[in-house]
Amino acid sequence: MVRFALLVLFMMLGSGWAQDRLRLKSGEVISGTAVKFDDATQSLTFKFDKGTLSYAQTDIAEVQLVERPGIGEGRKALEEGKMEGVVAKWQEPVNQYLGVDNPWVLECAGGLGQAYLALGRVADAEALYGRMKKSYPTGAASLRAEVGLAVATSGKDTAGLLAKLQALEGQLKESLRPLRSEREALAEFYFARGEALEKKGDEKKALEDFLRVSILYPDPPSLGLRSTKKAGVLRQANKDLVTIPHAYFNLTQNLSALSASLR
């Protein structure tokens, strides 16, 4: 934690450091550095030229955070399946900023939870997703937390996990112009379901979910690449899976082109 804070401070002292921006519901915009989000008080400590103050979540309209050191490296580690590297790079910034509604914070939280599960650190994953659920009680971030909790609390009960995911389907928001947060929530849902279906032995439906992520919802990029790799492995192991109806591929190709044009 201390080393991470010192690294952030070093970057702040550099001439090229971009500042965080805090926009309050009152209309006031403040530039400075977000220090930490406090779970207990649901407030963000923000340092700027007039001092250091804490702002309640209910008073905040938007927070723009500059990516912290190590975020890019953690993203690369997740793409490559190096889960220890994900934990090393993302654990501190997630602990520091979880609760802030910001794209890279949510990406790191979701990826860190996946890393914990891959490493067998189920209790850590469950605790993280529980914090997410508390900090983001509604919306796309809440769905990501629910998906993570479903995976973390199901263990080897694949049927139970699929039942939990089915219960969450009503929260999915698929549209022609989904927001980034919605695309990422959809990606995590379909990736989790794809893995569960693969374990169940339903490789065709698993492949369809992995393709759905890699083609339609490839954000965050690390999850999109992992889905592409999983789809490739499934198709390589079972050539029959290549014969998924042409209508499905035509649909995904058309939606992929549309999705790319909307980004």
Secondary structure per residue as TSV (DSSP state, phi and psi in degrees):
chain	resnum	aa	ss	phi	psi
A	1	M	-	360.0	-46.6
A	2	V	H	-64.3	-43.3
A	3	R	H	-63.8	-40.0
A	4	F	H	-63.9	-43.9
A	5	A	H	-63.6	-40.1
A	6	L	H	-65.3	-37.1
A	7	L	H	-66.3	-41.2
A	8	V	H	-61.8	-43.0
A	9	L	H	-62.3	-41.6
A	10	F	H	-60.8	-42.9
A	11	M	H	-66.1	-37.0
A	12	M	H	-63.0	-34.7
A	13	L	H	-74.7	-17.8
A	14	G	S	-71.0	150.4
A	15	S	T	-66.2	-22.6
A	16	G	T	-93.3	8.2
A	17	W	-	-69.1	123.9
A	18	A	-	-89.1	142.9
A	19	Q	-	-90.3	154.4
A	20	D	E	-75.0	158.9
A	21	R	E	-130.2	133.6
A	22	L	E	-120.1	121.3
A	23	R	E	-111.7	120.6
A	24	L	E	-88.9	159.2
A	25	K	T	-65.7	-19.3
A	26	S	T	-72.7	-13.4
A	27	G	S	105.1	-15.0
A	28	E	-	-69.1	137.9
A	29	V	E	-117.9	128.7
A	30	I	E	-123.0	133.1
A	31	S	E	-107.9	139.4
A	32	G	E	171.6	-137.5
A	33	T	E	-134.0	122.3
A	34	A	E	-71.4	127.3
A	35	V	E	-93.9	-51.8
A	36	K	E	-167.8	145.8
A	37	F	E	-98.3	130.0
A	38	D	E	-99.3	118.1
A	39	D	T	-61.8	-42.7
A	40	A	T	-64.4	-43.2
A	41	T	T	-99.4	-5.0
A	42	Q	T	50.8	53.8
A	43	S	E	-139.6	155.4
A	44	L	E	-111.5	124.5
A	45	T	E	-84.7	128.4
A	46	F	E	-131.3	129.1
A	47	K	E	-105.7	128.4
A	48	F	E	-145.3	-173.3
A	49	D	T	-62.8	-21.3
A	50	K	T	-95.2	-0.5
A	51	G	E	135.8	-160.0
A	52	T	E	-124.0	122.2
A	53	L	E	-131.7	158.3
A	54	S	E	-106.4	136.6
A	55	Y	E	-120.6	129.0
A	56	A	E	-66.5	143.9
A	57	Q	G	-55.0	-35.3
A	58	T	G	-68.2	-16.8
A	59	D	G	-97.1	-5.3
A	60	I	E	-97.3	129.7
A	61	A	E	-93.1	-37.8
A	62	E	E	-161.0	144.5
A	63	V	E	-128.5	125.4
A	64	Q	E	-109.2	113.4
A	65	L	-	-106.8	132.4
A	66	V	-	-70.5	138.9
A	67	E	-	-59.7	131.8
A	68	R	-	-80.3	160.7
A	69	P	T	-56.1	136.1
A	70	G	T	95.9	-12.5
A	71	I	H	-64.0	-46.3
A	72	G	H	-62.3	-39.4
A	73	E	H	-66.1	-39.0
A	74	G	H	-65.2	-37.0
A	75	R	H	-62.3	-43.6
A	76	K	H	-65.4	-39.9
A	77	A	H	-63.0	-39.1
A	78	L	H	-67.0	-41.7
A	79	E	H	-58.1	-36.9
A	80	E	T	-90.3	0.1
A	81	G	T	74.9	19.9
A	82	K	-	-92.7	82.4
A	83	M	H	-68.3	-31.7
A	84	E	H	-62.7	-37.1
A	85	G	H	-66.8	-35.4
A	86	V	H	-61.9	-47.4
A	87	V	H	-62.3	-42.8
A	88	A	H	-61.7	-37.3
A	89	K	H	-92.1	-27.8
A	90	W	H	-107.5	-14.9
A	91	Q	H	-62.0	-46.5
A	92	E	H	-67.0	-49.6
A	93	P	H	-62.9	-32.4
A	94	V	H	-67.1	-45.4
A	95	N	H	-60.0	-32.8
A	96	Q	H	-80.4	-35.4
A	97	Y	H	-120.6	0.5
A	98	L	T	-59.1	127.7
A	99	G	T	120.1	-23.0
A	100	V	S	-83.4	130.0
A	101	D	-	-82.0	85.4
A	102	N	-	-140.0	138.1
A	103	P	H	-54.7	-48.3
A	104	W	H	-72.9	-27.8
A	105	V	H	-65.3	-44.9
A	106	L	H	-67.2	-38.7
A	107	E	H	-60.5	-46.3
A	108	C	H	-67.0	-38.6
A	109	A	H	-63.1	-46.6
A	110	G	H	-63.5	-43.5
A	111	G	H	-66.9	-37.7
A	112	L	H	-64.9	-41.7
A	113	G	H	-60.5	-42.2
A	114	Q	H	-63.2	-39.1
A	115	A	H	-64.6	-44.3
A	116	Y	H	-56.7	-46.0
A	117	L	H	-64.3	-42.0
A	118	A	H	-64.2	-29.7
A	119	L	T	-90.1	1.3
A	120	G	T	80.3	11.8
A	121	R	-	-91.1	64.8
A	122	V	H	-63.4	-40.9
A	123	A	H	-62.5	-40.4
A	124	D	H	-64.8	-40.9
A	125	A	H	-63.5	-45.2
A	126	E	H	-63.2	-40.3
A	127	A	H	-65.1	-41.5
A	128	L	H	-63.8	-48.6
A	129	Y	H	-66.7	-30.3
A	130	G	H	-64.8	-41.3
A	131	R	H	-63.4	-40.8
A	132	M	H	-60.4	-44.2
A	133	K	H	-62.4	-38.1
A	134	K	H	-69.2	-42.3
A	135	S	H	-76.9	-28.5
A	136	Y	-	-126.9	78.1
A	137	P	-	-70.9	-15.9
A	138	T	S	-137.6	168.4
A	139	G	H	83.4	-166.9
A	140	A	H	-63.1	-38.7
A	141	A	H	-64.3	-36.5
A	142	S	H	-63.6	-40.5
A	143	L	H	-62.6	-40.8
A	144	R	H	-61.5	-40.4
A	145	A	H	-64.9	-41.8
A	146	E	H	-63.3	-42.1
A	147	V	H	-62.6	-45.7
A	148	G	H	-61.2	-42.6
A	149	L	H	-64.2	-38.3
A	150	A	H	-60.8	-43.8
A	151	V	H	-68.3	-45.6
A	152	A	H	-65.5	-32.8
A	153	T	H	-95.3	-1.2
A	154	S	H	-94.3	-20.0
A	155	G	T	57.5	-127.4
A	156	K	T	-93.3	6.4
A	157	D	-	-82.0	82.3
A	158	T	H	-62.4	-41.9
A	159	A	H	-62.3	-40.7
A	160	G	H	-64.6	-39.8
A	161	L	H	-64.5	-45.0
A	162	L	H	-62.2	-36.0
A	163	A	H	-65.6	-41.3
A	164	K	H	-65.0	-41.0
A	165	L	H	-67.4	-37.3
A	166	Q	H	-62.0	-36.2
A	167	A	H	-68.0	-20.1
A	168	L	H	-90.8	-7.6
A	169	E	G	-59.1	-28.9
A	170	G	G	-65.4	-17.8
A	171	Q	G	-89.5	-7.6
A	172	L	-	-69.2	137.1
A	173	K	-	-121.0	87.0
A	174	E	-	-97.8	125.6
A	175	S	-	-149.9	176.3
A	176	L	S	-73.5	-22.7
A	177	R	S	-132.3	61.6
A	178	P	-	-69.0	144.7
A	179	L	-	-67.4	162.4
A	180	R	H	-57.0	-44.5
A	181	S	H	-61.7	-35.3
A	182	E	H	-71.8	-39.8
A	183	R	H	-61.3	-42.5
A	184	E	H	-69.1	-35.7
A	185	A	H	-66.4	-42.1
A	186	L	H	-62.7	-40.5
A	187	A	H	-61.3	-44.7
A	188	E	H	-68.2	-35.6
A	189	F	H	-64.2	-52.2
A	190	Y	H	-69.5	-31.2
A	191	F	H	-66.5	-45.0
A	192	A	H	-62.6	-41.8
A	193	R	H	-69.1	-37.0
A	194	G	H	-60.4	-43.6
A	195	E	H	-64.3	-40.6
A	196	A	H	-64.7	-42.7
A	197	L	H	-65.3	-36.3
A	198	E	H	-63.5	-42.9
A	199	K	H	-65.1	-34.0
A	200	K	H	-70.1	-21.7
A	201	G	T	100.2	4.0
A	202	D	-	-91.3	76.4
A	203	E	H	-68.3	-32.6
A	204	K	H	-64.1	-48.9
A	205	K	H	-67.9	-33.6
A	206	A	H	-62.6	-45.0
A	207	L	H	-60.3	-41.4
A	208	E	H	-61.5	-39.6
A	209	D	H	-69.1	-40.7
A	210	F	H	-64.9	-38.9
A	211	L	H	-66.8	-36.8
A	212	R	I	-60.3	-42.0
A	213	V	I	-68.0	-50.7
A	214	S	I	-67.8	-28.5
A	215	I	I	-97.4	-46.3
A	216	L	I	-94.4	-37.4
A	217	Y	-	-129.4	64.6
A	218	P	-	-82.0	16.9
A	219	D	-	-108.6	137.8
A	220	P	S	-65.9	150.1
A	221	P	H	-54.6	-35.8
A	222	S	H	-61.8	-37.6
A	223	L	H	-75.0	-36.2
A	224	G	H	-61.2	-42.1
A	225	L	H	-68.3	-39.5
A	226	R	H	-64.4	-37.4
A	227	S	H	-66.5	-40.7
A	228	T	H	-61.2	-43.2
A	229	K	H	-64.2	-43.1
A	230	K	H	-64.0	-40.6
A	231	A	H	-63.0	-40.3
A	232	G	H	-64.0	-41.7
A	233	V	H	-63.6	-43.7
A	234	L	H	-62.3	-43.4
A	235	R	H	-71.5	-32.4
A	236	Q	H	-69.9	-37.5
A	237	A	H	-76.6	-26.1
A	238	N	-	-138.1	95.9
A	239	K	G	-60.3	-25.4
A	240	D	G	-62.8	-24.2
A	241	L	G	-70.0	-16.2
A	242	V	G	-67.6	-21.8
A	243	T	G	-87.7	33.8
A	244	I	-	-62.9	138.6
A	245	P	-	-44.8	137.8
A	246	H	H	-60.4	-30.2
A	247	A	H	-60.2	-36.6
A	248	Y	H	-65.7	-45.3
A	249	F	H	-65.7	-39.0
A	250	N	H	-60.9	-42.4
A	251	L	H	-62.4	-47.4
A	252	T	H	-65.4	-37.8
A	253	Q	H	-65.5	-42.9
A	254	N	H	-64.8	-43.9
A	255	L	H	-68.4	-33.9
A	256	S	H	-62.4	-45.1
A	257	A	H	-62.7	-41.3
A	258	L	H	-66.4	-43.1
A	259	S	H	-60.7	-42.5
A	260	A	H	-64.4	-37.2
A	261	S	H	-70.7	-20.7
A	262	L	H	-91.4	-11.7
A	263	R	-	-78.5	360.0
